[in-house]
């Protein structure tokens, strides 16, 4: 199960956003069901900062969304954004 | 280097789209610089079918975009789409 969480970050807030993400990544990768969790910058638009994630199954993603690091840090990220995070949850087909 | 290529597929064209993707995936994963190449379906919208890809570096992505399987199959996919594929190329930051 993969997650793409795309953020359009205000230019003056990129450093603050990355600082908040650092802790979120550090804690998320320690979760038992986390296969991958990284923050990526769009090559042609430095304000697009996207979490690309892989979780073992739906319950491990649910646990992540209830985790203390997620519920504490995710709301703080919104202050850095031009608009709400676009979240897509994907299942592998091919 | 990761690529997210998001497609909104016409409901009646999903099977045709997947059949075309099958060959594209089979050939792409054989490329030397391909770390990952899969087709994923959005959990809440079965018409969103997205390639989630990882390439060793920029030159391996360039080689992919020039490959025979890509240049032959990608144009055929467009006949299945509601709108043009949204392609994002990402570099890891965290």
N, CA and C atoms of all chains as a GROMACS GRO file, in nm:
protein
  564
    1UNK      N    1   0.085  -0.119   0.000
    1UNK     CA    2   0.000   0.000   0.000
    1UNK      C    3   0.089   0.124   0.000
    2UNK      N    4   0.066   0.210  -0.100
    2UNK     CA    5   0.151   0.328  -0.112
    2UNK      C    6   0.068   0.454  -0.088
    3UNK      N    7   0.134   0.556  -0.036
    3UNK     CA    8   0.069   0.685  -0.012
    3UNK      C    9   0.153   0.794  -0.079
    4UNK      N   10   0.084   0.883  -0.151
    4UNK     CA   11   0.146   1.003  -0.206
    4UNK      C   12   0.076   1.122  -0.142
    5UNK      N   13   0.149   1.199  -0.062
    5UNK     CA   14   0.090   1.314   0.008
    5UNK      C   15   0.163   1.440  -0.040
    6UNK      N   16   0.097   1.510  -0.130
    6UNK     CA   17   0.160   1.621  -0.203
    6UNK      C   18   0.129   1.755  -0.137
    7UNK      N   19   0.234   1.829  -0.108
    7UNK     CA   20   0.220   1.958  -0.040
    7UNK      C   21   0.275   2.070  -0.126
    8UNK      N   22   0.196   2.176  -0.138
    8UNK     CA   23   0.247   2.300  -0.200
    8UNK      C   24   0.284   2.392  -0.083
    9UNK      N   25   0.416   2.409  -0.064
    9UNK     CA   26   0.466   2.482   0.054
    9UNK      C   27   0.493   2.628   0.017
   10UNK      N   28   0.457   2.720   0.109
   10UNK     CA   29   0.487   2.862   0.088
   10UNK      C   30   0.640   2.879   0.078
   11UNK      N   31   0.687   2.960  -0.018
   11UNK     CA   32   0.834   2.970  -0.039
   11UNK      C   33   0.909   3.004   0.090
   12UNK      N   34   0.855   3.091   0.171
   12UNK     CA   35   0.925   3.134   0.293
   12UNK      C   36   0.913   3.033   0.407
   13UNK      N   37   0.839   2.926   0.383
   13UNK     CA   38   0.815   2.827   0.489
   13UNK      C   39   0.881   2.693   0.459
   14UNK      N   40   0.960   2.686   0.352
   14UNK     CA   41   1.017   2.555   0.314
   14UNK      C   42   1.108   2.500   0.424
   15UNK      N   43   1.192   2.584   0.482
   15UNK     CA   44   1.283   2.534   0.586
   15UNK      C   45   1.206   2.486   0.709
   16UNK      N   46   1.107   2.564   0.749
   16UNK     CA   47   1.023   2.526   0.865
   16UNK      C   48   0.952   2.392   0.837
   17UNK      N   49   0.900   2.378   0.715
   17UNK     CA   50   0.832   2.254   0.676
   17UNK      C   51   0.928   2.135   0.685
   18UNK      N   52   1.049   2.154   0.632
   18UNK     CA   53   1.146   2.044   0.632
   18UNK      C   54   1.188   2.008   0.775
   19UNK      N   55   1.204   2.110   0.860
   19UNK     CA   56   1.240   2.083   1.000
   19UNK      C   57   1.132   1.999   1.069
   20UNK      N   58   1.006   2.033   1.043
   20UNK     CA   59   0.897   1.954   1.102
   20UNK      C   60   0.896   1.812   1.045
   21UNK      N   61   0.922   1.801   0.916
   21UNK     CA   62   0.920   1.669   0.851
   21UNK      C   63   1.031   1.578   0.904
   22UNK      N   64   1.142   1.638   0.946
   22UNK     CA   65   1.256   1.557   0.988
   22UNK      C   66   1.216   1.463   1.102
   23UNK      N   67   1.150   1.519   1.201
   23UNK     CA   68   1.104   1.440   1.316
   23UNK      C   69   0.998   1.336   1.271
   24UNK      N   70   0.909   1.381   1.182
   24UNK     CA   71   0.802   1.291   1.134
   24UNK      C   72   0.862   1.170   1.060
   25UNK      N   73   0.963   1.194   0.978
   25UNK     CA   74   1.029   1.084   0.905
   25UNK      C   75   1.102   0.992   1.004
   26UNK      N   76   1.177   1.053   1.095
   26UNK     CA   77   1.255   0.973   1.192
   26UNK      C   78   1.167   0.877   1.271
   27UNK      N   79   1.050   0.927   1.312
   27UNK     CA   80   0.961   0.842   1.393
   27UNK      C   81   0.883   0.744   1.306
   28UNK      N   82   0.842   0.788   1.188
   28UNK     CA   83   0.759   0.702   1.102
   28UNK      C   84   0.836   0.579   1.055
   29UNK      N   85   0.963   0.597   1.018
   29UNK     CA   86   1.039   0.482   0.968
   29UNK      C   87   1.064   0.377   1.076
   30UNK      N   88   1.045   0.417   1.202
   30UNK     CA   89   1.060   0.320   1.311
   30UNK      C   90   0.936   0.233   1.329
   31UNK      N   91   0.823   0.272   1.269
   31UNK     CA   92   0.699   0.196   1.287
   31UNK      C   93   0.713   0.058   1.222
   32UNK      N   94   0.651  -0.038   1.286
   32UNK     CA   95   0.668  -0.178   1.244
   32UNK      C   96   0.621  -0.201   1.099
   33UNK      N   97   0.511  -0.136   1.060
   33UNK     CA   98   0.456  -0.161   0.926
   33UNK      C   99   0.507  -0.068   0.819
   34UNK      N  100   0.606   0.014   0.851
   34UNK     CA  101   0.657   0.113   0.754
   34UNK      C  102   0.765   0.050   0.666
   35UNK      N  103   0.740   0.041   0.537
   35UNK     CA  104   0.840  -0.012   0.444
   35UNK      C  105   0.926   0.104   0.392
   36UNK      N  106   0.862   0.219   0.371
   36UNK     CA  107   0.936   0.336   0.321
   36UNK      C  108   0.861   0.462   0.358
   37UNK      N  109   0.937   0.566   0.391
   37UNK     CA  110   0.874   0.695   0.424
   37UNK      C  111   0.978   0.804   0.397
   38UNK      N  112   0.957   0.880   0.290
   38UNK     CA  113   1.054   0.984   0.258
   38UNK      C  114   0.986   1.112   0.214
   39UNK      N  115   1.059   1.222   0.218
   39UNK     CA  116   1.009   1.350   0.169
   39UNK      C  117   1.088   1.385   0.044
   40UNK      N  118   1.015   1.417  -0.062
   40UNK     CA  119   1.075   1.439  -0.195
   40UNK      C  120   1.036   1.576  -0.248
   41UNK      N  121   1.131   1.638  -0.320
   41UNK     CA  122   1.107   1.769  -0.380
   41UNK      C  123   1.089   1.754  -0.531
   42UNK      N  124   0.988   1.820  -0.583
   42UNK     CA  125   0.962   1.816  -0.728
   42UNK      C  126   1.075   1.887  -0.800
   43UNK      N  127   1.129   1.822  -0.906
   43UNK     CA  128   1.245   1.877  -0.976
   43UNK      C  129   1.219   2.016  -1.032
   44UNK      N  130   1.098   2.039  -1.082
   44UNK     CA  131   1.072   2.166  -1.151
   44UNK      C  132   1.000   2.268  -1.065
   45UNK      N  133   0.972   2.232  -0.940
   45UNK     CA  134   0.901   2.326  -0.851
   45UNK      C  135   0.943   2.295  -0.708
   46UNK      N  136   1.036   2.376  -0.657
   46UNK     CA  137   1.095   2.346  -0.526
   46UNK      C  138   0.994   2.359  -0.412
   47UNK      N  139   0.879   2.421  -0.438
   47UNK     CA  140   0.776   2.435  -0.335
   47UNK      C  141   0.686   2.313  -0.324
   48UNK      N  142   0.700   2.218  -0.417
   48UNK     CA  143   0.621   2.093  -0.407
   48UNK      C  144   0.704   1.992  -0.329
   49UNK      N  145   0.659   1.962  -0.207
   49UNK     CA  146   0.729   1.868  -0.120
   49UNK      C  147   0.631   1.758  -0.082
   50UNK      N  148   0.665   1.637  -0.123
   50UNK     CA  149   0.570   1.526  -0.122
   50UNK      C  150   0.624   1.411  -0.038
   51UNK      N  151   0.540   1.360   0.050
   51UNK     CA  152   0.576   1.236   0.118
   51UNK      C  153   0.541   1.120   0.026
   52UNK      N  154   0.639   1.034   0.003
   52UNK     CA  155   0.615   0.910  -0.072
   52UNK      C  156   0.638   0.797   0.027
   53UNK      N  157   0.533   0.719   0.050
   53UNK     CA  158   0.533   0.624   0.161
   53UNK      C  159   0.494   0.485   0.112
   54UNK      N  160   0.543   0.384   0.182
   54UNK     CA  161   0.493   0.248   0.159
   54UNK      C  162   0.467   0.182   0.294
   55UNK      N  163   0.350   0.123   0.306
   55UNK     CA  164   0.308   0.057   0.430
   55UNK      C  165   0.274  -0.088   0.401
   56UNK      N  166   0.298  -0.172   0.501
   56UNK     CA  167   0.280  -0.317   0.484
   56UNK      C  168   0.135  -0.350   0.446
   57UNK      N  169   0.041  -0.285   0.513
   57UNK     CA  170  -0.101  -0.313   0.488
   57UNK      C  171  -0.184  -0.197   0.544
   58UNK      N  172  -0.317  -0.210   0.529
   58UNK     CA  173  -0.406  -0.102   0.569
   58UNK      C  174  -0.398  -0.074   0.719
   59UNK      N  175  -0.383  -0.179   0.799
   59UNK     CA  176  -0.381  -0.157   0.944
   59UNK      C  177  -0.254  -0.084   0.986
   60UNK      N  178  -0.142  -0.107   0.917
   60UNK     CA  179  -0.021  -0.034   0.955
   60UNK      C  180  -0.034   0.113   0.918
   61UNK      N  181  -0.102   0.142   0.809
   61UNK     CA  182  -0.129   0.283   0.774
   61UNK      C  183  -0.223   0.346   0.877
   62UNK      N  184  -0.327   0.271   0.918
   62UNK     CA  185  -0.418   0.322   1.022
   62UNK      C  186  -0.342   0.353   1.151
   63UNK      N  187  -0.253   0.262   1.190
   63UNK     CA  188  -0.173   0.285   1.313
   63UNK      C  189  -0.089   0.412   1.299
   64UNK      N  190  -0.031   0.431   1.182
   64UNK     CA  191   0.050   0.552   1.158
   64UNK      C  192  -0.035   0.678   1.177
   65UNK      N  193  -0.157   0.676   1.121
   65UNK     CA  194  -0.242   0.796   1.127
   65UNK      C  195  -0.288   0.826   1.271
   66UNK      N  196  -0.280   0.724   1.357
   66UNK     CA  197  -0.317   0.743   1.499
   66UNK      C  198  -0.195   0.769   1.586
   67UNK      N  199  -0.074   0.757   1.528
   67UNK     CA  200   0.048   0.767   1.610
   67UNK      C  201   0.064   0.908   1.665
   68UNK      N  202   0.134   0.917   1.777
   68UNK     CA  203   0.156   1.046   1.841
   68UNK      C  204   0.234   1.141   1.748
   69UNK      N  205   0.339   1.090   1.683
   69UNK     CA  206   0.419   1.180   1.597
   69UNK      C  207   0.336   1.234   1.480
   70UNK      N  208   0.250   1.148   1.422
   70UNK     CA  209   0.166   1.198   1.312
   70UNK      C  210   0.063   1.299   1.361
   71UNK      N  211  -0.009   1.264   1.467
   71UNK     CA  212  -0.118   1.353   1.512
   71UNK      C  213  -0.065   1.484   1.570
   72UNK      N  214   0.059   1.483   1.619
   72UNK     CA  215   0.117   1.608   1.669
   72UNK      C  216   0.177   1.693   1.557
   73UNK      N  217   0.246   1.629   1.463
   73UNK     CA  218   0.324   1.707   1.364
   73UNK      C  219   0.239   1.746   1.242
   74UNK      N  220   0.152   1.657   1.197
   74UNK     CA  221   0.077   1.687   1.073
   74UNK      C  222   0.000   1.819   1.081
   75UNK      N  223  -0.069   1.848   1.192
   75UNK     CA  224  -0.141   1.977   1.198
   75UNK      C  225  -0.047   2.098   1.190
   76UNK      N  226   0.075   2.083   1.239
   76UNK     CA  227   0.170   2.195   1.235
   76UNK      C  228   0.216   2.224   1.092
   77UNK      N  229   0.220   2.119   1.009
   77UNK     CA  230   0.263   2.137   0.870
   77UNK      C  231   0.169   2.230   0.794
   78UNK      N  232   0.040   2.225   0.830
   78UNK     CA  233  -0.059   2.300   0.752
   78UNK      C  234  -0.031   2.450   0.751
   79UNK      N  235   0.034   2.500   0.856
   79UNK     CA  236   0.071   2.642   0.861
   79UNK      C  237   0.175   2.682   0.756
   80UNK      N  238   0.239   2.585   0.697
   80UNK     CA  239   0.342   2.610   0.594
   80UNK      C  240   0.288   2.600   0.452
   81UNK      N  241   0.161   2.561   0.438
   81UNK     CA  242   0.111   2.523   0.306
   81UNK      C  243   0.031   2.632   0.237
   82UNK      N  244   0.040   2.633   0.104
   82UNK     CA  245  -0.044   2.722   0.022
   82UNK      C  246  -0.188   2.670   0.020
   83UNK      N  247  -0.202   2.538   0.022
   83UNK     CA  248  -0.334   2.475   0.019
   83UNK      C  249  -0.324   2.339   0.087
   84UNK      N  250  -0.439   2.280   0.113
   84UNK     CA  251  -0.442   2.153   0.186
   84UNK      C  252  -0.361   2.042   0.114
   85UNK      N  253  -0.298   1.957   0.191
   85UNK     CA  254  -0.225   1.841   0.138
   85UNK      C  255  -0.319   1.754   0.053
   86UNK      N  256  -0.271   1.713  -0.066
   86UNK     CA  257  -0.348   1.618  -0.149
   86UNK      C  258  -0.299   1.478  -0.120
   87UNK      N  259  -0.383   1.397  -0.060
   87UNK     CA  260  -0.341   1.263  -0.020
   87UNK      C  261  -0.406   1.157  -0.109
   88UNK      N  262  -0.324   1.070  -0.166
   88UNK     CA  263  -0.375   0.956  -0.244
   88UNK      C  264  -0.321   0.828  -0.183
   89UNK      N  265  -0.411   0.733  -0.163
   89UNK     CA  266  -0.373   0.601  -0.111
   89UNK      C  267  -0.389   0.501  -0.225
   90UNK      N  268  -0.284   0.423  -0.248
   90UNK     CA  269  -0.281   0.336  -0.366
   90UNK      C  270  -0.257   0.190  -0.331
   91UNK      N  271  -0.321   0.104  -0.408
   91UNK     CA  272  -0.294  -0.040  -0.402
   91UNK      C  273  -0.230  -0.084  -0.533
   92UNK      N  274  -0.136  -0.176  -0.522
   92UNK     CA  275  -0.063  -0.222  -0.641
   92UNK      C  276  -0.155  -0.307  -0.730
   93UNK      N  277  -0.152  -0.279  -0.860
   93UNK     CA  278  -0.230  -0.358  -0.956
   93UNK      C  279  -0.138  -0.437  -1.049
   94UNK      N  280  -0.025  -0.378  -1.083
   94UNK     CA  281   0.070  -0.443  -1.175
   94UNK      C  282   0.210  -0.416  -1.127
   95UNK      N  283   1.571   0.885  -0.753
   95UNK     CA  284   1.479   0.969  -0.829
   95UNK      C  285   1.347   0.895  -0.848
   96UNK      N  286   1.238   0.962  -0.805
   96UNK     CA  287   1.108   0.894  -0.815
   96UNK      C  288   1.017   0.968  -0.913
   97UNK      N  289   0.929   0.893  -0.976
   97UNK     CA  290   0.831   0.951  -1.068
   97UNK      C  291   0.691   0.906  -1.025
   98UNK      N  292   0.600   1.004  -1.023
   98UNK     CA  293   0.458   0.976  -1.001
   98UNK      C  294   0.385   1.022  -1.128
   99UNK      N  295   0.327   0.928  -1.202
   99UNK     CA  296   0.257   0.961  -1.326
   99UNK      C  297   0.110   0.921  -1.310
  100UNK      N  298   0.029   1.023  -1.284
  100UNK     CA  299  -0.111   0.999  -1.244
  100UNK      C  300  -0.204   1.009  -1.364
  101UNK      N  301  -0.284   0.906  -1.382
  101UNK     CA  302  -0.376   0.899  -1.495
  101UNK      C  303  -0.521   0.888  -1.447
  102UNK      N  304  -0.606   0.972  -1.505
  102UNK     CA  305  -0.751   0.957  -1.484
  102UNK      C  306  -0.803   0.883  -1.607
  103UNK      N  307  -0.840   0.756  -1.586
  103UNK     CA  308  -0.876   0.668  -1.697
  103UNK      C  309  -1.028   0.664  -1.714
  104UNK      N  310  -1.072   0.666  -1.840
  104UNK     CA  311  -1.216   0.655  -1.869
  104UNK      C  312  -1.266   0.520  -1.817
  105UNK      N  313  -1.382   0.520  -1.749
  105UNK     CA  314  -1.429   0.396  -1.686
  105UNK      C  315  -1.432   0.277  -1.782
  106UNK      N  316  -1.473   0.300  -1.905
  106UNK     CA  317  -1.485   0.190  -2.001
  106UNK      C  318  -1.351   0.150  -2.064
  107UNK      N  319  -1.246   0.221  -2.026
  107UNK     CA  320  -1.114   0.195  -2.086
  107UNK      C  321  -1.014   0.138  -1.984
  108UNK      N  322  -1.059   0.108  -1.863
  108UNK     CA  323  -0.965   0.064  -1.759
  108UNK      C  324  -0.896  -0.066  -1.800
  109UNK      N  325  -0.972  -0.161  -1.854
  109UNK     CA  326  -0.910  -0.288  -1.892
  109UNK      C  327  -0.808  -0.269  -2.004
  110UNK      N  328  -0.844  -0.189  -2.103
  110UNK     CA  329  -0.752  -0.162  -2.214
  110UNK      C  330  -0.624  -0.094  -2.163
  111UNK      N  331  -0.643   0.003  -2.073
  111UNK     CA  332  -0.528   0.073  -2.013
  111UNK      C  333  -0.436  -0.026  -1.942
  112UNK      N  334  -0.496  -0.113  -1.861
  112UNK     CA  335  -0.415  -0.210  -1.785
  112UNK      C  336  -0.343  -0.308  -1.878
  113UNK      N  337  -0.410  -0.348  -1.984
  113UNK     CA  338  -0.346  -0.440  -2.080
  113UNK      C  339  -0.223  -0.373  -2.143
  114UNK      N  340  -0.236  -0.245  -2.178
  114UNK     CA  341  -0.122  -0.172  -2.235
  114UNK      C  342  -0.010  -0.158  -2.131
  115UNK      N  343  -0.050  -0.131  -2.006
  115UNK     CA  344   0.050  -0.113  -1.900
  115UNK      C  345   0.128  -0.241  -1.872
  116UNK      N  346   0.065  -0.354  -1.891
  116UNK     CA  347   0.129  -0.481  -1.857
  116UNK      C  348   0.263  -0.495  -1.931
  117UNK      N  349   0.259  -0.469  -2.061
  117UNK     CA  350   0.381  -0.477  -2.144
  117UNK      C  351   0.482  -0.369  -2.101
  118UNK      N  352   0.430  -0.249  -2.072
  118UNK     CA  353   0.518  -0.138  -2.033
  118UNK      C  354   0.591  -0.172  -1.902
  119UNK      N  355   0.519  -0.230  -1.807
  119UNK     CA  356   0.581  -0.268  -1.679
  119UNK      C  357   0.684  -0.380  -1.702
  120UNK      N  358   0.644  -0.480  -1.779
  120UNK     CA  359   0.733  -0.595  -1.803
  120UNK      C  360   0.867  -0.552  -1.862
  121UNK      N  361   0.861  -0.458  -1.956
  121UNK     CA  362   0.984  -0.413  -2.023
  121UNK      C  363   1.061  -0.313  -1.937
  122UNK      N  364   0.988  -0.225  -1.865
  122UNK     CA  365   1.056  -0.121  -1.787
  122UNK      C  366   1.137  -0.180  -1.672
  123UNK      N  367   1.080  -0.280  -1.605
  123UNK     CA  368   1.152  -0.338  -1.490
  123UNK      C  369   1.280  -0.411  -1.533
  124UNK      N  370   1.291  -0.441  -1.662
  124UNK     CA  371   1.415  -0.504  -1.712
  124UNK      C  372   1.526  -0.401  -1.735
  125UNK      N  373   1.492  -0.272  -1.737
  125UNK     CA  374   1.594  -0.170  -1.765
  125UNK      C  375   1.694  -0.166  -1.650
  126UNK      N  376   1.817  -0.140  -1.686
  126UNK     CA  377   1.928  -0.148  -1.590
  126UNK      C  378   1.909  -0.048  -1.474
  127UNK      N  379   1.861   0.072  -1.504
  127UNK     CA  380   1.848   0.175  -1.399
  127UNK      C  381   1.716   0.177  -1.327
  128UNK      N  382   1.630   0.077  -1.352
  128UNK     CA  383   1.497   0.074  -1.291
  128UNK      C  384   1.502   0.006  -1.155
  129UNK      N  385   1.472   0.081  -1.050
  129UNK     CA  386   1.467   0.023  -0.916
  129UNK      C  387   1.326  -0.028  -0.888
  130UNK      N  388   1.226   0.044  -0.937
  130UNK     CA  389   1.087   0.004  -0.915
  130UNK      C  390   0.999   0.065  -1.023
  131UNK      N  391   0.899  -0.010  -1.066
  131UNK     CA  392   0.805   0.041  -1.166
  131UNK      C  393   0.675  -0.036  -1.150
  132UNK      N  394   0.573   0.030  -1.099
  132UNK     CA  395   0.446  -0.039  -1.079
  132UNK      C  396   0.328   0.048  -1.115
  133UNK      N  397   0.214  -0.016  -1.138
  133UNK     CA  398   0.089   0.057  -1.164
  133UNK      C  399  -0.002   0.036  -1.044
  134UNK      N  400  -0.052   0.147  -0.991
  134UNK     CA  401  -0.129   0.146  -0.866
  134UNK      C  402  -0.265   0.210  -0.888
  135UNK      N  403  -0.366   0.156  -0.818
  135UNK     CA  404  -0.502   0.209  -0.826
  135UNK      C  405  -0.537   0.284  -0.698
  136UNK      N  406  -0.593   0.402  -0.713
  136UNK     CA  407  -0.633   0.483  -0.597
  136UNK      C  408  -0.748   0.411  -0.526
  137UNK      N  409  -0.734   0.400  -0.392
  137UNK     CA  410  -0.833   0.324  -0.313
  137UNK      C  411  -0.974   0.378  -0.331
  138UNK      N  412  -0.988   0.510  -0.338
  138UNK     CA  413  -1.123   0.569  -0.338
  138UNK      C  414  -1.172   0.606  -0.477
  139UNK      N  415  -1.091   0.582  -0.580
  139UNK     CA  416  -1.132   0.617  -0.716
  139UNK      C  417  -1.063   0.520  -0.812
  140UNK      N  418  -1.138   0.420  -0.855
  140UNK     CA  419  -1.078   0.312  -0.935
  140UNK      C  420  -1.031   0.360  -1.072
  141UNK      N  421  -1.074   0.480  -1.112
  141UNK     CA  422  -1.030   0.534  -1.241
  141UNK      C  423  -0.896   0.605  -1.234
  142UNK      N  424  -0.842   0.625  -1.112
  142UNK     CA  425  -0.709   0.685  -1.100
  142UNK      C  426  -0.607   0.572  -1.099
  143UNK      N  427  -0.528   0.562  -1.204
  143UNK     CA  428  -0.426   0.458  -1.216
  143UNK      C  429  -0.292   0.527  -1.240
  144UNK      N  430  -0.202   0.506  -1.146
  144UNK     CA  431  -0.080   0.586  -1.136
  144UNK      C  432   0.043   0.497  -1.143
  145UNK      N  433   0.138   0.536  -1.226
  145UNK     CA  434   0.267   0.468  -1.225
  145UNK      C  435   0.349   0.528  -1.112
  146UNK      N  436   0.399   0.444  -1.023
  146UNK     CA  437   0.493   0.487  -0.919
  146UNK      C  438   0.625   0.420  -0.951
  147UNK      N  439   0.726   0.502  -0.975
  147UNK     CA  440   0.851   0.454  -1.032
  147UNK      C  441   0.970   0.502  -0.949
  148UNK      N  442   1.076   0.422  -0.951
  148UNK     CA  443   1.203   0.470  -0.895
  148UNK      C  444   1.314   0.435  -0.992
  149UNK      N  445   1.398   0.535  -1.022
  149UNK     CA  446   1.510   0.520  -1.116
  149UNK      C  447   1.640   0.553  -1.045
  150UNK      N  448   1.746   0.487  -1.086
  150UNK     CA  449   1.876   0.502  -1.021
  150UNK      C  450   1.924   0.647  -1.027
  151UNK      N  451   1.907   0.711  -1.142
  151UNK     CA  452   1.953   0.849  -1.158
  151UNK      C  453   1.882   0.911  -1.279
  152UNK      N  454   1.917   1.037  -1.307
  152UNK     CA  455   1.849   1.109  -1.414
  152UNK      C  456   1.874   1.044  -1.550
  153UNK      N  457   1.995   0.992  -1.571
  153UNK     CA  458   2.024   0.936  -1.703
  153UNK      C  459   1.945   0.806  -1.725
  154UNK      N  460   1.921   0.731  -1.619
  154UNK     CA  461   1.842   0.609  -1.638
  154UNK      C  462   1.696   0.644  -1.670
  155UNK      N  463   1.645   0.753  -1.610
  155UNK     CA  464   1.510   0.799  -1.646
  155UNK      C  465   1.507   0.847  -1.791
  156UNK      N  466   1.610   0.921  -1.832
  156UNK     CA  467   1.618   0.967  -1.972
  156UNK      C  468   1.620   0.848  -2.069
  157UNK      N  469   1.697   0.746  -2.035
  157UNK     CA  470   1.702   0.626  -2.120
  157UNK      C  471   1.564   0.561  -2.132
  158UNK      N  472   1.494   0.555  -2.017
  158UNK     CA  473   1.358   0.499  -2.018
  158UNK      C  474   1.267   0.575  -2.113
  159UNK      N  475   1.274   0.709  -2.107
  159UNK     CA  476   1.184   0.791  -2.188
  159UNK      C  477   1.215   0.779  -2.338
  160UNK      N  478   1.336   0.730  -2.369
  160UNK     CA  479   1.374   0.709  -2.510
  160UNK      C  480   1.356   0.563  -2.553
  161UNK      N  481   1.322   0.477  -2.458
  161UNK     CA  482   1.315   0.333  -2.488
  161UNK      C  483   1.201   0.305  -2.586
  162UNK      N  484   1.218   0.198  -2.660
  162UNK     CA  485   1.116   0.160  -2.758
  162UNK      C  486   0.981   0.131  -2.691
  163UNK      N  487   0.985   0.058  -2.579
  163UNK     CA  488   0.857   0.023  -2.513
  163UNK      C  489   0.785   0.149  -2.464
  164UNK      N  490   0.860   0.246  -2.410
  164UNK     CA  491   0.794   0.369  -2.364
  164UNK      C  492   0.739   0.449  -2.481
  165UNK      N  493   0.823   0.472  -2.583
  165UNK     CA  494   0.779   0.560  -2.693
  165UNK      C  495   0.668   0.496  -2.776
  166UNK      N  496   0.659   0.362  -2.775
  166UNK     CA  497   0.550   0.298  -2.848
  166UNK      C  498   0.421   0.291  -2.766
  167UNK      N  499   0.435   0.261  -2.636
  167UNK     CA  500   0.314   0.233  -2.556
  167UNK      C  501   0.253   0.361  -2.497
  168UNK      N  502   0.338   0.455  -2.451
  168UNK     CA  503   0.283   0.574  -2.383
  168UNK      C  504   0.179   0.649  -2.468
  169UNK      N  505   0.206   0.672  -2.600
  169UNK     CA  506   0.104   0.742  -2.679
  169UNK      C  507  -0.029   0.666  -2.688
  170UNK      N  508  -0.023   0.533  -2.682
  170UNK     CA  509  -0.147   0.454  -2.690
  170UNK      C  510  -0.232   0.470  -2.565
  171UNK      N  511  -0.165   0.493  -2.452
  171UNK     CA  512  -0.238   0.510  -2.326
  171UNK      C  513  -0.330   0.631  -2.331
  172UNK      N  514  -0.287   0.735  -2.402
  172UNK     CA  515  -0.362   0.861  -2.398
  172UNK      C  516  -0.505   0.845  -2.448
  173UNK      N  517  -0.528   0.748  -2.536
  173UNK     CA  518  -0.664   0.721  -2.584
  173UNK      C  519  -0.758   0.670  -2.476
  174UNK      N  520  -0.702   0.627  -2.362
  174UNK     CA  521  -0.782   0.574  -2.251
  174UNK      C  522  -0.811   0.680  -2.145
  175UNK      N  523  -0.754   0.799  -2.160
  175UNK     CA  524  -0.753   0.895  -2.049
  175UNK      C  525  -0.861   1.002  -2.062
  176UNK      N  526  -0.910   1.047  -1.946
  176UNK     CA  527  -1.002   1.161  -1.940
  176UNK      C  528  -0.926   1.290  -1.968
  177UNK      N  529  -0.800   1.296  -1.921
  177UNK     CA  530  -0.716   1.415  -1.941
  177UNK      C  531  -0.570   1.370  -1.942
  178UNK      N  532  -0.483   1.461  -1.979
  178UNK     CA  533  -0.341   1.428  -1.993
  178UNK      C  534  -0.281   1.376  -1.860
  179UNK      N  535  -0.189   1.283  -1.870
  179UNK     CA  536  -0.117   1.230  -1.753
  179UNK      C  537  -0.047   1.345  -1.678
  180UNK      N  538  -0.060   1.346  -1.544
  180UNK     CA  539   0.014   1.445  -1.462
  180UNK      C  540   0.144   1.378  -1.415
  181UNK      N  541   0.256   1.427  -1.464
  181UNK     CA  542   0.384   1.364  -1.430
  181UNK      C  543   0.464   1.452  -1.334
  182UNK      N  544   0.507   1.396  -1.222
  182UNK     CA  545   0.596   1.466  -1.129
  182UNK      C  546   0.723   1.385  -1.112
  183UNK      N  547   0.836   1.454  -1.122
  183UNK     CA  548   0.966   1.391  -1.102
  183UNK      C  549   1.022   1.443  -0.970
  184UNK      N  550   1.064   1.353  -0.883
  184UNK     CA  551   1.103   1.391  -0.747
  184UNK      C  552   1.245   1.347  -0.712
  185UNK      N  553   1.310   1.431  -0.633
  185UNK     CA  554   1.439   1.395  -0.573
  185UNK      C  555   1.422   1.386  -0.422
  186UNK      N  556   1.489   1.290  -0.362
  186UNK     CA  557   1.476   1.268  -0.218
  186UNK      C  558   1.542   1.381  -0.140
  187UNK      N  559   1.471   1.433  -0.039
  187UNK     CA  560   1.525   1.537   0.048
  187UNK      C  561   1.547   1.484   0.190
  188UNK      N  562   1.459   1.398   0.233
  188UNK     CA  563   1.468   1.343   0.370
  188UNK      C  564   1.431   1.195   0.365
   0.00000   0.00000   0.00000
